[in-house]
Amino acid sequence: MLASRVSWDLTTVLSVHVLRLVVGLLLVRVLYPLIFNVTPFIIEVTDRLVVLGLVWFTVSKYGTDFPSLGLSLKHLGSNIGKGVVIGLILLTVSIFSEKIYATMLFSTPADHPIVVQVENATTWHDLLVPLFLAGILAPITEELLYRLLTFLPMKERWGFWGGAIASSLIFAGMHFSLYWLGEMMVVGVGLAFVYYYTGSLISAMVAHSVINTSKILMLFWGVSLM
């Protein structure tokens, strides 16, 4: 079971999201160029490390422990299994919603660096970085940020649906793409439901990983997502 209440409020949530942007920009646009060449991989990893640091600091500051927030290894096999099953369901919903969204808006996705890297991949070795970033690092950090840190106080304030929709709006908006907006909203609400239903952030992370990893493999194998 998740903690009935969390100690941080929506002001703290807003501060964390703003700090993520500010610290990230200062590092990759100001500090890093003085030392070395900045690559998309470095930018992505830096952002994820900033998120991990901010979430850890916030949870620690308010005296909350991660296991009570669903980040626990108890019932690990069961929670992983639930994550896989629900992840496959959300994958289907995601692809379907993306097709509808693209058809209605006659829109195509912007060239995301990871998508471009997968499209240019010719061997499995070329997939190692995209799979690490999108299949492992992104699910861990985004579930910590958007579900654990953001969804929980919003759920307390506006109930499950209000919290799920509001946190998913932020989740979708922070991807900075009109094309991905509809799909990210659907997936975000689904992942909030996984977290709330199972009481396990591990399940949400696994579901998120299933979606991202499956899409990378489908893109690599030439399976149309449109």
MOKAFEN-V804419 format. One record per residue. N is the residue number from 0. RES is the residue in one letter. PSI is psi in whole degrees, 0 to 359 (* if undefined). Layout:
BEGIN
n={N | N}
res={RES | RES}
psi={PSI | PSI}
END
This chain:
BEGIN
n={0 | 1 | 2 | 3 | 4 | 5 | 6 | 7 | 8 | 9 | 10 | 11 | 12 | 13 | 14 | 15 | 16 | 17 | 18 | 19 | 20 | 21 | 22 | 23 | 24 | 25 | 26 | 27 | 28 | 29 | 30 | 31 | 32 | 33 | 34 | 35 | 36 | 37 | 38 | 39 | 40 | 41 | 42 | 43 | 44 | 45 | 46 | 47 | 48 | 49 | 50 | 51 | 52 | 53 | 54 | 55 | 56 | 57 | 58 | 59 | 60 | 61 | 62 | 63 | 64 | 65 | 66 | 67 | 68 | 69 | 70 | 71 | 72 | 73 | 74 | 75 | 76 | 77 | 78 | 79 | 80 | 81 | 82 | 83 | 84 | 85 | 86 | 87 | 88 | 89 | 90 | 91 | 92 | 93 | 94 | 95 | 96 | 97 | 98 | 99 | 100 | 101 | 102 | 103 | 104 | 105 | 106 | 107 | 108 | 109 | 110 | 111 | 112 | 113 | 114 | 115 | 116 | 117 | 118 | 119 | 120 | 121 | 122 | 123 | 124 | 125 | 126 | 127 | 128 | 129 | 130 | 131 | 132 | 133 | 134 | 135 | 136 | 137 | 138 | 139 | 140 | 141 | 142 | 143 | 144 | 145 | 146 | 147 | 148 | 149 | 150 | 151 | 152 | 153 | 154 | 155 | 156 | 157 | 158 | 159 | 160 | 161 | 162 | 163 | 164 | 165 | 166 | 167 | 168 | 169 | 170 | 171 | 172 | 173 | 174 | 175 | 176 | 177 | 178 | 179 | 180 | 181 | 182 | 183 | 184 | 185 | 186 | 187 | 188 | 189 | 190 | 191 | 192 | 193 | 194 | 195 | 196 | 197 | 198 | 199 | 200 | 201 | 202 | 203 | 204 | 205 | 206 | 207 | 208 | 209 | 210 | 211 | 212 | 213 | 214 | 215 | 216 | 217 | 218 | 219 | 220 | 221 | 222 | 223 | 224 | 225}
res={M | L | A | S | R | V | S | W | D | L | T | T | V | L | S | V | H | V | L | R | L | V | V | G | L | L | L | V | R | V | L | Y | P | L | I | F | N | V | T | P | F | I | I | E | V | T | D | R | L | V | V | L | G | L | V | W | F | T | V | S | K | Y | G | T | D | F | P | S | L | G | L | S | L | K | H | L | G | S | N | I | G | K | G | V | V | I | G | L | I | L | L | T | V | S | I | F | S | E | K | I | Y | A | T | M | L | F | S | T | P | A | D | H | P | I | V | V | Q | V | E | N | A | T | T | W | H | D | L | L | V | P | L | F | L | A | G | I | L | A | P | I | T | E | E | L | L | Y | R | L | L | T | F | L | P | M | K | E | R | W | G | F | W | G | G | A | I | A | S | S | L | I | F | A | G | M | H | F | S | L | Y | W | L | G | E | M | M | V | V | G | V | G | L | A | F | V | Y | Y | Y | T | G | S | L | I | S | A | M | V | A | H | S | V | I | N | T | S | K | I | L | M | L | F | W | G | V | S | L | M}
psi={142 | 158 | 139 | 328 | 155 | 158 | 339 | 157 | 186 | 334 | 319 | 318 | 313 | 318 | 319 | 316 | 321 | 316 | 323 | 314 | 314 | 310 | 317 | 315 | 319 | 321 | 308 | 339 | 337 | 302 | 307 | 314 | 339 | 344 | 316 | 173 | 131 | 127 | 163 | 325 | 315 | 318 | 315 | 313 | 320 | 315 | 317 | 322 | 322 | 316 | 312 | 315 | 316 | 318 | 315 | 316 | 317 | 312 | 318 | 319 | 321 | 11 | 27 | 145 | 145 | 321 | 323 | 346 | 8 | 1 | 79 | 149 | 1 | 140 | 38 | 313 | 316 | 318 | 324 | 317 | 315 | 320 | 320 | 312 | 311 | 328 | 319 | 322 | 313 | 328 | 314 | 314 | 320 | 312 | 318 | 315 | 326 | 320 | 317 | 315 | 316 | 321 | 317 | 322 | 358 | 46 | 153 | 152 | 146 | 160 | 92 | 139 | 322 | 320 | 315 | 318 | 320 | 319 | 328 | 356 | 138 | 342 | 167 | 330 | 325 | 343 | 351 | 313 | 310 | 319 | 323 | 313 | 311 | 330 | 341 | 301 | 314 | 312 | 319 | 307 | 323 | 326 | 323 | 317 | 309 | 329 | 301 | 306 | 320 | 313 | 317 | 308 | 330 | 324 | 318 | 325 | 318 | 8 | 175 | 306 | 319 | 316 | 320 | 316 | 315 | 314 | 328 | 329 | 317 | 316 | 313 | 317 | 325 | 356 | 355 | 45 | 122 | 324 | 319 | 356 | 307 | 314 | 318 | 326 | 314 | 312 | 319 | 316 | 319 | 319 | 325 | 321 | 317 | 312 | 314 | 318 | 316 | 338 | 14 | 123 | 335 | 317 | 318 | 319 | 316 | 316 | 316 | 317 | 320 | 316 | 307 | 315 | 318 | 319 | 323 | 314 | 320 | 320 | 319 | 320 | 358 | 19 | 122 | 132 | 1 | *}
END
